[in-house]
Amino acid sequence: MTNDQLPVIRIDAIDPGLVKADEPFRASWSMAIPPDDQPRQLQVTFLTDDARLLLCDHLTDETPVEKTIQATPGQTVTKTTTLCLRLRKGLRNELSRDGSAAPITLHARVSSSPNGVYVSQGFDIEVAELATRTATKVFI
């Protein structure tokens, strides 16, 4: 199946603009279902590119955050999901010393069997009081 036949998901907005650890924030997103698709259930999962953070459901603390959507061919679904960031246990020196924010990227992934997986483009957000990631060094 080609990528133009997969549902396309996009993160549209984050509210508030500056995200704080352990405080809920809302991610508004939309998903376009191809018109030649069949009715089915799709699994939407939210992810971050920063391994220091866990992205959780704000009510249950479950991770990863997954939502099931009933998809109809040709439909565009628009939803808002409330998320929460938590710093992984056991990490040290991950808080910024001056209270500044650090950028991370949020992604949404659509999984549907048997057709495959589609991952959204990244949506950059700022996390308050998080140390900026250091550049990765690879030694050969």
Salt bridges, closest charged atoms under 4 A:
ASP12 OD1 - ARG10 NE 2.65
ASP15 OD2 - ARG26 NH2 2.36
ASP22 OD1 - ARG86 NH1 2.78
ASP37 OD2 - ARG40 NH2 2.41
ASP49 OD2 - ARG133 NH2 3.41
ASP50 OD2 - ARG52 NH2 2.70
ASP50 OD2 - ARG133 NE 3.69
ASP57 OD2 - LYS67 NZ 3.42
ASP61 OD1 - ARG86 NH2 2.53
GLU94 OE1 - ARG52 NH1 2.74
